[in-house]
Amino acid sequence: METTRQNKISRLLQKELSDIFLAETRKTHGIIVSVSVVRVSPDLSTAKAYLSIFPPEKGAEMIANINANAKTIRYELSQRVRYQLRKTPELSFFLDDSLDYIENIDALLKK
């Protein structure tokens, strides 16, 4: 069960990461990256961000690229939240495949 503080920090990180990815994906035409969920550990030292990437074919490639640049993204994030958080959590990014799962369920139900 997440505390109120964890929820507030999760929402803050989700909003700021969305802004960072929006600015970066404007440079790469045809790829959309959205932050689905951010989960923060109870000690606020790590954060797991689940990303939804369109088109789905480029998902694995983009996640690998984003994880390779996690330190740069963390630095940019820390510059944005420096007045709200004392310490920026370590970031790890994962592919959110919930939309693919929902499409699969819909396709099975239509049969």
DRENPA-3360 file (N, C-alpha, C; in nm, 2 decimals, always signed):
BEGIN
1 = METTRQNK = +0.08/-0.12/+0.00/+0.00/+0.00/+0.00/+0.09/+0.12/+0.00 ~ +0.06/+0.21/-0.09/+0.14/+0.33/-0.10/+0.09/+0.44/-0.01 ~ +0.18/+0.52/+0.04/+0.15/+0.63/+0.13/+0.11/+0.75/+0.04 ~ +0.05/+0.85/+0.11/+0.02/+0.97/+0.04/+0.14/+1.04/-0.02 ~ +0.25/+1.04/+0.05/+0.37/+1.10/+0.01/+0.42/+1.03/-0.12 ~ +0.42/+0.90/-0.12/+0.46/+0.82/-0.24/+0.37/+0.86/-0.36 ~ +0.24/+0.87/-0.34/+0.15/+0.90/-0.44/+0.18/+1.04/-0.50 ~ +0.20/+1.14/-0.41/+0.23/+1.27/-0.46/+0.36/+1.28/-0.54;
9 = ISRLLQKE = +0.46/+1.21/-0.49/+0.59/+1.21/-0.56/+0.58/+1.14/-0.69 ~ +0.50/+1.03/-0.70/+0.48/+0.96/-0.82/+0.41/+1.04/-0.92 ~ +0.31/+1.12/-0.88/+0.24/+1.21/-0.98/+0.33/+1.32/-1.03 ~ +0.41/+1.37/-0.94/+0.51/+1.48/-0.98/+0.61/+1.42/-1.08 ~ +0.67/+1.31/-1.05/+0.76/+1.25/-1.14/+0.70/+1.21/-1.27 ~ +0.58/+1.16/-1.27/+0.51/+1.13/-1.40/+0.49/+1.25/-1.48 ~ +0.45/+1.36/-1.42/+0.42/+1.48/-1.50/+0.55/+1.54/-1.56 ~ +0.66/+1.54/-1.48/+0.78/+1.60/-1.53/+0.85/+1.51/-1.63;
17 = LSDIFLAE = +0.84/+1.37/-1.61/+0.90/+1.28/-1.71/+0.82/+1.29/-1.84 ~ +0.69/+1.31/-1.83/+0.61/+1.33/-1.95/+0.65/+1.45/-2.03 ~ +0.68/+1.56/-1.96/+0.73/+1.68/-2.02/+0.86/+1.66/-2.09 ~ +0.95/+1.59/-2.02/+1.09/+1.56/-2.08/+1.07/+1.48/-2.20 ~ +0.99/+1.37/-2.20/+0.98/+1.29/-2.32/+0.91/+1.36/-2.43 ~ +0.81/+1.45/-2.40/+0.74/+1.52/-2.50/+0.84/+1.61/-2.58 ~ +0.93/+1.68/-2.50/+1.03/+1.76/-2.57/+1.13/+1.68/-2.65 ~ +1.17/+1.56/-2.60/+1.26/+1.48/-2.68/+1.20/+1.41/-2.80;
25 = TRKTHGII = +1.07/+1.37/-2.79/+1.01/+1.30/-2.90/+0.97/+1.40/-3.01 ~ +0.97/+1.53/-2.99/+0.94/+1.62/-3.09/+1.06/+1.62/-3.19 ~ +1.18/+1.58/-3.15/+1.29/+1.57/-3.24/+1.28/+1.45/-3.33 ~ +1.22/+1.34/-3.28/+1.21/+1.22/-3.35/+1.07/+1.21/-3.40 ~ +1.04/+1.23/-3.53/+0.91/+1.23/-3.58/+0.86/+1.09/-3.59 ~ +0.73/+1.07/-3.56/+0.66/+0.94/-3.57/+0.67/+0.85/-3.45 ~ +0.73/+0.90/-3.35/+0.74/+0.81/-3.22/+0.68/+0.89/-3.11 ~ +0.59/+0.83/-3.04/+0.52/+0.89/-2.92/+0.56/+0.81/-2.80;
33 = VSVSVVRV = +0.61/+0.88/-2.70/+0.64/+0.81/-2.57/+0.55/+0.88/-2.46 ~ +0.47/+0.80/-2.39/+0.39/+0.85/-2.28/+0.42/+0.77/-2.15 ~ +0.42/+0.84/-2.04/+0.45/+0.78/-1.91/+0.32/+0.73/-1.85 ~ +0.30/+0.60/-1.85/+0.18/+0.54/-1.80/+0.17/+0.55/-1.64 ~ +0.27/+0.50/-1.58/+0.27/+0.49/-1.43/+0.41/+0.51/-1.38 ~ +0.42/+0.57/-1.27/+0.55/+0.58/-1.20/+0.53/+0.53/-1.06 ~ +0.61/+0.43/-1.02/+0.60/+0.37/-0.88/+0.72/+0.40/-0.81 ~ +0.71/+0.46/-0.69/+0.82/+0.50/-0.60/+0.83/+0.40/-0.49;
41 = SPDLSTAK = +0.95/+0.36/-0.45/+0.98/+0.27/-0.34/+0.95/+0.35/-0.21 ~ +0.92/+0.27/-0.10/+0.88/+0.33/+0.02/+0.99/+0.43/+0.08 ~ +1.12/+0.40/+0.05/+1.22/+0.49/+0.10/+1.25/+0.60/+0.00 ~ +1.18/+0.61/-0.11/+1.19/+0.72/-0.21/+1.33/+0.72/-0.28 ~ +1.40/+0.61/-0.28/+1.53/+0.60/-0.34/+1.52/+0.56/-0.49 ~ +1.42/+0.48/-0.52/+1.41/+0.43/-0.66/+1.27/+0.46/-0.71 ~ +1.27/+0.48/-0.84/+1.14/+0.49/-0.91/+1.14/+0.41/-1.03 ~ +1.02/+0.34/-1.06/+1.01/+0.26/-1.18/+0.90/+0.33/-1.26;
49 = AYLSIFPP = +0.94/+0.37/-1.39/+0.85/+0.44/-1.48/+0.82/+0.34/-1.59 ~ +0.69/+0.33/-1.61/+0.63/+0.24/-1.71/+0.59/+0.33/-1.83 ~ +0.65/+0.30/-1.95/+0.63/+0.38/-2.07/+0.55/+0.31/-2.17 ~ +0.46/+0.38/-2.23/+0.38/+0.33/-2.34/+0.44/+0.40/-2.47 ~ +0.48/+0.32/-2.57/+0.55/+0.37/-2.69/+0.47/+0.33/-2.81 ~ +0.45/+0.44/-2.90/+0.38/+0.41/-3.02/+0.48/+0.46/-3.13 ~ +0.50/+0.38/-3.23/+0.45/+0.25/-3.27/+0.51/+0.14/-3.18 ~ +0.43/+0.04/-3.15/+0.48/-0.07/-3.06/+0.60/-0.15/-3.12;
57 = EKGAEMIA = +0.63/-0.15/-3.25/+0.74/-0.22/-3.30/+0.87/-0.16/-3.25 ~ +0.87/-0.03/-3.22/+1.00/+0.03/-3.18/+1.01/+0.04/-3.03 ~ +0.92/-0.03/-2.96/+0.92/-0.02/-2.81/+1.05/-0.07/-2.75 ~ +1.09/-0.19/-2.79/+1.21/-0.25/-2.72/+1.34/-0.17/-2.75 ~ +1.35/-0.12/-2.87/+1.46/-0.03/-2.91/+1.46/+0.10/-2.83 ~ +1.34/+0.16/-2.82/+1.34/+0.29/-2.74/+1.36/+0.27/-2.59 ~ +1.31/+0.16/-2.54/+1.34/+0.13/-2.39/+1.49/+0.11/-2.37 ~ +1.55/+0.04/-2.46/+1.70/+0.02/-2.45/+1.77/+0.15/-2.45;
65 = NINANAKT = +1.73/+0.24/-2.55/+1.79/+0.37/-2.56/+1.77/+0.46/-2.44 ~ +1.65/+0.45/-2.39/+1.61/+0.53/-2.27/+1.69/+0.49/-2.15 ~ +1.70/+0.35/-2.13/+1.77/+0.30/-2.01/+1.92/+0.34/-2.03 ~ +1.97/+0.34/-2.15/+2.11/+0.38/-2.17/+2.14/+0.53/-2.13 ~ +2.03/+0.61/-2.14/+2.04/+0.75/-2.11/+1.97/+0.79/-1.98 ~ +1.96/+0.69/-1.89/+1.88/+0.71/-1.77/+1.95/+0.82/-1.68 ~ +2.08/+0.83/-1.68/+2.15/+0.92/-1.60/+2.12/+1.07/-1.65 ~ +2.12/+1.09/-1.78/+2.09/+1.22/-1.83/+1.95/+1.26/-1.80;
73 = IRYELSQR = +1.86/+1.16/-1.81/+1.71/+1.19/-1.78/+1.70/+1.22/-1.64 ~ +1.77/+1.15/-1.55/+1.76/+1.18/-1.41/+1.81/+1.32/-1.38 ~ +1.92/+1.36/-1.44/+1.98/+1.49/-1.42/+1.87/+1.60/-1.46 ~ +1.81/+1.58/-1.58/+1.71/+1.68/-1.63/+1.59/+1.68/-1.53 ~ +1.55/+1.56/-1.48/+1.44/+1.56/-1.39/+1.48/+1.63/-1.26 ~ +1.60/+1.61/-1.21/+1.64/+1.67/-1.09/+1.65/+1.82/-1.10 ~ +1.68/+1.88/-1.22/+1.68/+2.02/-1.24/+1.53/+2.07/-1.23 ~ +1.44/+1.99/-1.27/+1.30/+2.04/-1.27/+1.23/+2.03/-1.14;
81 = VRYQLRKT = +1.27/+1.93/-1.05/+1.21/+1.91/-0.92/+1.30/+1.95/-0.81 ~ +1.40/+2.03/-0.83/+1.49/+2.06/-0.72/+1.43/+2.13/-0.61 ~ +1.32/+2.20/-0.63/+1.26/+2.28/-0.52/+1.16/+2.19/-0.44 ~ +1.11/+2.08/-0.51/+1.01/+1.99/-0.44/+1.08/+1.87/-0.37 ~ +1.19/+1.82/-0.43/+1.25/+1.70/-0.37/+1.39/+1.73/-0.33 ~ +1.43/+1.68/-0.22/+1.57/+1.70/-0.18/+1.67/+1.61/-0.26 ~ +1.62/+1.49/-0.28/+1.70/+1.39/-0.36/+1.62/+1.33/-0.46 ~ +1.67/+1.32/-0.58/+1.59/+1.26/-0.70/+1.62/+1.11/-0.70;
89 = PELSFFLD = +1.51/+1.03/-0.71/+1.53/+0.89/-0.70/+1.60/+0.83/-0.83 ~ +1.66/+0.71/-0.81/+1.72/+0.64/-0.92/+1.60/+0.60/-1.01 ~ +1.62/+0.61/-1.14/+1.52/+0.58/-1.24/+1.54/+0.45/-1.31 ~ +1.44/+0.37/-1.33/+1.45/+0.25/-1.42/+1.32/+0.25/-1.50 ~ +1.34/+0.23/-1.63/+1.23/+0.24/-1.72/+1.19/+0.10/-1.78 ~ +1.06/+0.08/-1.79/+1.00/-0.05/-1.84/+0.90/-0.02/-1.94 ~ +0.88/-0.12/-2.03/+0.78/-0.11/-2.13/+0.64/-0.15/-2.08 ~ +0.54/-0.06/-2.09/+0.41/-0.09/-2.04/+0.33/-0.15/-2.16;
97 = DSLDYIEN = +0.30/-0.28/-2.14/+0.23/-0.36/-2.25/+0.09/-0.38/-2.21 ~ +0.03/-0.30/-2.13/-0.11/-0.32/-2.09/-0.20/-0.29/-2.21 ~ -0.17/-0.20/-2.30/-0.26/-0.18/-2.41/-0.26/-0.29/-2.51 ~ -0.14/-0.36/-2.53/-0.13/-0.48/-2.61/-0.21/-0.59/-2.55 ~ -0.21/-0.60/-2.42/-0.29/-0.70/-2.35/-0.44/-0.68/-2.36 ~ -0.48/-0.55/-2.35/-0.62/-0.52/-2.37/-0.67/-0.55/-2.51 ~ -0.58/-0.52/-2.61/-0.62/-0.55/-2.75/-0.63/-0.70/-2.77 ~ -0.54/-0.78/-2.71/-0.55/-0.92/-2.72/-0.67/-0.98/-2.66;
105 = IDALLKK = -0.71/-0.93/-2.55/-0.84/-0.97/-2.48/-0.96/-0.94/-2.57 ~ -0.96/-0.82/-2.63/-1.07/-0.78/-2.71/-1.08/-0.87/-2.84 ~ -0.96/-0.90/-2.89/-0.96/-0.99/-3.01/-1.01/-1.12/-2.97 ~ -0.98/-1.17/-2.86/-1.03/-1.31/-2.81/-1.18/-1.31/-2.79 ~ -1.23/-1.19/-2.73/-1.37/-1.19/-2.70/-1.45/-1.17/-2.83 ~ -1.40/-1.12/-2.93/-1.47/-1.10/-3.06/-1.49/-1.23/-3.13 ~ -1.40/-1.33/-3.10/-1.41/-1.46/-3.17/-1.52/-1.54/-3.13;
% end
